[in-house]
Amino acid sequence: MKTTFKEENNDYVMYFEGRLDTAAAPETEKEIQPLMNCDNHNIILDCTALEYISSSGLRIFLSILKNAKAKGSHVYIRGISDSIRKVFTMTGFYNLFEFK
């Protein structure tokens, strides 16, 4: 699992690449810390290169969302594959997030 954080057009963008599973979750939680300081920035979770997401990965996405909403920011997901979209739909997460 690889993550890359960038600031683009006043948005915070986190790129996810590989498999966001239980084994990758602890390191990923550390790497998303810049997103937790999202005051006055919207967050984009770029999943174009994300191959798989487990319940641990969904929990990370949910924590990002809850933190951002508490600070008045929005979280957008872009570039999800059909297989990951199915996971979001089956778990009800599809209704929680905004998609670009």
C-alpha positions as YAML, in Angstrom:
chain: A
units: angstrom
residues:
- id: 1
  name: MET
  ca: [0.00, 0.00, 0.00]
- id: 2
  name: LYS
  ca: [1.35, 3.38, -0.96]
- id: 3
  name: THR
  ca: [-0.15, 6.77, -0.15]
- id: 4
  name: THR
  ca: [0.88, 10.16, -1.47]
- id: 5
  name: PHE
  ca: [-0.32, 13.45, 0.00]
- id: 6
  name: LYS
  ca: [-0.49, 16.62, -2.10]
- id: 7
  name: GLU
  ca: [-2.11, 20.02, -1.83]
- id: 8
  name: GLU
  ca: [-3.86, 20.88, -5.09]
- id: 9
  name: ASN
  ca: [-5.95, 24.01, -5.71]
- id: 10
  name: ASN
  ca: [-6.45, 24.52, -1.96]
- id: 11
  name: ASP
  ca: [-7.69, 20.91, -1.57]
- id: 12
  name: TYR
  ca: [-5.90, 18.17, 0.31]
- id: 13
  name: VAL
  ca: [-5.52, 15.15, -1.95]
- id: 14
  name: MET
  ca: [-4.47, 11.71, -0.78]
- id: 15
  name: TYR
  ca: [-3.59, 9.17, -3.46]
- id: 16
  name: PHE
  ca: [-4.07, 5.51, -2.54]
- id: 17
  name: GLU
  ca: [-2.22, 2.83, -4.48]
- id: 18
  name: GLY
  ca: [-2.42, -0.92, -3.94]
- id: 19
  name: ARG
  ca: [-4.40, -2.86, -1.34]
- id: 20
  name: LEU
  ca: [-5.83, -1.07, 1.69]
- id: 21
  name: ASP
  ca: [-6.31, -4.13, 3.87]
- id: 22
  name: THR
  ca: [-5.85, -5.01, 7.53]
- id: 23
  name: ALA
  ca: [-2.09, -5.39, 7.16]
- id: 24
  name: ALA
  ca: [-1.72, -1.95, 5.54]
- id: 25
  name: ALA
  ca: [-4.16, -0.12, 7.84]
- id: 26
  name: PRO
  ca: [-1.80, 0.82, 10.73]
- id: 27
  name: GLU
  ca: [0.75, 2.46, 8.44]
- id: 28
  name: THR
  ca: [-1.99, 4.11, 6.38]
- id: 29
  name: GLU
  ca: [-3.50, 5.60, 9.55]
- id: 30
  name: LYS
  ca: [-0.17, 7.31, 10.23]
- id: 31
  name: GLU
  ca: [0.12, 8.54, 6.65]
- id: 32
  name: ILE
  ca: [-3.34, 10.18, 6.60]
- id: 33
  name: GLN
  ca: [-2.49, 12.49, 9.51]
- id: 34
  name: PRO
  ca: [-2.09, 15.56, 7.25]
- id: 35
  name: LEU
  ca: [-5.77, 15.13, 6.33]
- id: 36
  name: MET
  ca: [-6.76, 15.50, 9.97]
- id: 37
  name: ASN
  ca: [-5.61, 19.15, 9.86]
- id: 38
  name: CYS
  ca: [-8.07, 20.01, 7.10]
- id: 39
  name: ASP
  ca: [-9.29, 23.39, 8.38]
- id: 40
  name: ASN
  ca: [-10.49, 25.39, 5.35]
- id: 41
  name: HIS
  ca: [-9.51, 22.59, 2.96]
- id: 42
  name: ASN
  ca: [-11.68, 20.01, 1.28]
- id: 43
  name: ILE
  ca: [-10.30, 16.50, 1.00]
- id: 44
  name: ILE
  ca: [-10.12, 14.36, -2.11]
- id: 45
  name: LEU
  ca: [-9.40, 10.66, -1.71]
- id: 46
  name: ASP
  ca: [-8.02, 9.57, -5.07]
- id: 47
  name: CYS
  ca: [-8.67, 5.85, -5.50]
- id: 48
  name: THR
  ca: [-7.65, 5.55, -9.15]
- id: 49
  name: ALA
  ca: [-4.84, 3.11, -8.26]
- id: 50
  name: LEU
  ca: [-6.59, 1.48, -5.28]
- id: 51
  name: GLU
  ca: [-6.98, -2.23, -6.02]
- id: 52
  name: TYR
  ca: [-8.78, -3.41, -2.89]
- id: 53
  name: ILE
  ca: [-10.30, -2.04, 0.31]
- id: 54
  name: SER
  ca: [-11.14, -4.06, 3.42]
- id: 55
  name: SER
  ca: [-13.27, -3.14, 6.41]
- id: 56
  name: SER
  ca: [-10.13, -1.67, 8.00]
- id: 57
  name: GLY
  ca: [-9.73, 0.60, 4.99]
- id: 58
  name: LEU
  ca: [-13.38, 1.62, 5.13]
- id: 59
  name: ARG
  ca: [-12.91, 2.51, 8.79]
- id: 60
  name: ILE
  ca: [-10.00, 4.80, 7.84]
- id: 61
  name: PHE
  ca: [-12.12, 6.52, 5.18]
- id: 62
  name: LEU
  ca: [-14.92, 6.96, 7.75]
- id: 63
  name: SER
  ca: [-12.56, 8.52, 10.29]
- id: 64
  name: ILE
  ca: [-11.37, 10.99, 7.64]
- id: 65
  name: LEU
  ca: [-14.99, 11.85, 6.83]
- id: 66
  name: LYS
  ca: [-16.03, 12.34, 10.46]
- id: 67
  name: ASN
  ca: [-13.01, 14.53, 11.20]
- id: 68
  name: ALA
  ca: [-13.53, 16.66, 8.09]
- id: 69
  name: LYS
  ca: [-17.25, 17.17, 8.71]
- id: 70
  name: ALA
  ca: [-16.53, 18.29, 12.27]
- id: 71
  name: LYS
  ca: [-14.28, 21.00, 10.80]
- id: 72
  name: GLY
  ca: [-16.73, 22.06, 8.09]
- id: 73
  name: SER
  ca: [-14.83, 20.41, 5.24]
- id: 74
  name: HIS
  ca: [-16.07, 18.05, 2.54]
- id: 75
  name: VAL
  ca: [-14.61, 14.71, 1.52]
- id: 76
  name: TYR
  ca: [-14.77, 13.62, -2.10]
- id: 77
  name: ILE
  ca: [-13.77, 10.28, -3.55]
- id: 78
  name: ARG
  ca: [-12.58, 10.09, -7.12]
- id: 79
  name: GLY
  ca: [-11.48, 7.35, -9.44]
- id: 80
  name: ILE
  ca: [-12.94, 4.28, -7.75]
- id: 81
  name: SER
  ca: [-13.14, 1.09, -9.76]
- id: 82
  name: ASP
  ca: [-16.34, -0.86, -10.21]
- id: 83
  name: SER
  ca: [-15.22, -3.51, -7.70]
- id: 84
  name: ILE
  ca: [-14.53, -0.92, -5.01]
- id: 85
  name: ARG
  ca: [-17.77, 0.89, -5.85]
- id: 86
  name: LYS
  ca: [-19.57, -2.43, -5.14]
- id: 87
  name: VAL
  ca: [-17.92, -2.62, -1.71]
- id: 88
  name: PHE
  ca: [-19.03, 0.94, -0.95]
- id: 89
  name: THR
  ca: [-22.56, 0.15, -2.13]
- id: 90
  name: MET
  ca: [-22.86, -3.13, -0.20]
- id: 91
  name: THR
  ca: [-21.67, -1.53, 3.04]
- id: 92
  name: GLY
  ca: [-23.77, 1.62, 2.74]
- id: 93
  name: PHE
  ca: [-20.68, 3.80, 2.45]
- id: 94
  name: TYR
  ca: [-21.69, 4.93, -1.02]
- id: 95
  name: ASN
  ca: [-24.38, 7.13, 0.55]
- id: 96
  name: LEU
  ca: [-21.95, 8.71, 3.03]
- id: 97
  name: PHE
  ca: [-19.45, 10.12, 0.55]
- id: 98
  name: GLU
  ca: [-19.51, 12.50, -2.39]
- id: 99
  name: PHE
  ca: [-17.93, 11.29, -5.61]
- id: 100
  name: LYS
  ca: [-16.08, 13.23, -8.31]
...
